Amino acid sequence: MSNRFARPLILFAAFAGSLVVGLTVVLWLLGGFAGTRTATSIGGGPFKLTDQTGQTVTEKSMVGRPTIIFFGYTHCPDVCPTSLFEMSEVLRAMGPDADRINAYFVTVDPERDTQETMASYLSSFDPHLKGLTGDPAAVQKALAAFRVYAKKVPLKDGAYSMDHTALIYLMDREGRFVSPFDLKRSAEAAAADLKRYL
């Protein structure tokens, strides 16, 4: 085979190989290989946090109801308030059925997001939303259970922001990860989808 044809074929093979590896990792992270799930799958690990009212929430709190979970922080300038607003709209569209699901906002910034801070922040959103926080070790354990990426990013003025995973996690009635929950549609359509898991 001439070099004129060999080089493009090698480049194509390398690209195809990278694509397969990338898709495999994404499927694994999102639970695409349902037959290979274990106790350490997304949402499968133990955690213990406190909501804005002082109530303890663990992985066992998810059993018996479908659950939607968003990880973020109260100082987040855009993605977090937008996602929580969209979650609130879905809960509103569910009507009385909103009482039959869990909706959690878990902080990735426990240093600033105390119980009191979470209570004040969530007062602007649907009352079904529970804000979960705890000490840094407890929060880190929850992040690990859900495979959430979170990293502190220093700012010029000595403050900081947080880079973090911005998915909405949908868990079934057994507390198992189903898929990312799509909020980029009408609240009514998302609510109808969520009701299928009741």
N, C-alpha and C positions, 0 to 999 in steps of 0.2 A: 504493500500500500504506500502511495506517495505521501510525502510530508504535507502536501497541499490538502489532502483529505484527512490525514491522521490527526492533525491539530484540532480541527473543528469537532471531530468525533470524541476526542479526549475531553475537550471543554464541555461538550454536551453530556458526556457520561458523568463528569464531576458535578455538573449542575443537577442532573437527575438524581444522583446519589445524595446530594445535600438536601434536595427537596423531599426525598423519601424519609431521611433521618428527621428533618424538621417536622413533617407531618406526623411521624410516629411519636415524637415527643409531645406535640400538641394533643394528639388523641389520648396519650397516656395521662397527661395532666388533667384533661377534661373528662376522664372516665370513659373514653371511647372503647376501651377493651373491657367491657362489662364482665366477661368471664374470668378476668384476672384480678378483680378487685379483692383486696384483703382488708383486714381491720385497720390498716394504716392508710387506706384510701382517703380522698378528700373528705373531711368532716368525720373521719373515723376515729380520731384521737381524742383522748379526754381533755377537757378544759374546765376551768371554773372562774367565772367572772361575775360582776355585780352590775345590775341595771341601775337606771337613774333614780329608782325609788328605794334602792338598797336591797332588792331581792337577788338571791343567788341564781345564776343561770349556768347550767352545765350542758354537756352533750346529751344528757338524758332528758333535758327540757324540750328537745326537738322531737322526741318520740311521741307519736300519736297525732301529730299535725304536720302538714307541709310547712316548710320554712323558707323564707327569702332572707338573705344576709348580704349586707354591704359593709366593706371595710374602708374606713376613711378617718378623717379627723376634723375637729370643729374649726380649726384655722384654715382649712382648705378653701381656696378662693373661688373655685368654679365647679369642678367635677362632683365633689361631695354634695354641696347644696342642691345641685341640679338632679343628681341621682336620688336624693332623699325626697325631693319634691315629686319626682316621677313615681317613686314608691308610694308616696302619700296619695297620689292621684289614683293609682291602682287599688289601694286599700279603700278609698272612697267609692270607687266603681264597684267594688265587691259587695257593698251594702252590709247586711247582717252577717254574711259569710266571712267578713274580715275578722270576726271574733274567733274563727276556727283555724286561723293560721298564726305562725310566729313570724314577726318581722323585726330583724335585728340590725342595728348600726353598731359595728364593733370598732373601737378606736385603734389606730396604729400609733397613737401619740399619747401614751398614758401619763407622761410627765405633765402635760397641760390639761388633758381631758379627764378631770376628776368627776366624781358622781354629780356634784353640784353643777359643774360646767355642762355636762351632758344633759342634765335636766333643763337647764336654761336654754340650751341650743335647740333641743328637740321640741320645745314648747311652740315652735313655729311650724311644726309638721304634724302629720296625722298622729293622734294619741295612741294608736296601736303600735307605733314604732318604739322599740326598747333600745336604749343606748347602753352598750356594755363596755365596762372598763375594769381595771384592776391594777395591781402593781406591775412593773415592767416584766417580771418573770412570768406572771400569769398571762399577760397579754401575748408575750412571745410564744407561750405554749399554744394558745389559741391560733395564732398566725401559722405556726408549724402544722397544726392539725388540718388547716384548710389550705396549706401551701401558698400562703399569701406573701408576696414580696413587699417589704417596707424598709425604707432607708432614709435616715435624716440627711437633709441637704442644708448646710450652713449658708446663711445669707450675709450680705455685706455689713448690715447693722448689728450683727451679733445674734439676730433671731435665726429661725430655721423653718424650712418647709419639710414636707414628707413626700418622697416618691413612693407610690404604692399601687398594688393591683387594684383595678377599678371595675371588676366584674360584680354582677349581682349573682350570688350563688343560690340555686334552687335545690332544696333538699326534699326528699319524699317523707312520708309518714313514719318511716323507720329510721330517719336521720341519715339517709344515704344520699350522696351527691347525685343529682340527675343531670344537670347541664347549667350553663350560664343562662340567666333569665333575661329575655329580650324586653327592654323597656322602650325601644325605638319604634313604637307603634301606638295606636290609640290605647288609652287607659282601659277602655271597655274590652278590647281584644286581649290585652294582657291579663285582665281580671278573669275573662272566660277561660283562658289557658290555665291560669292558676287554680281555678275551681275544679279542674279535671283531677287534681291530686288530693282533693278533700276525702 
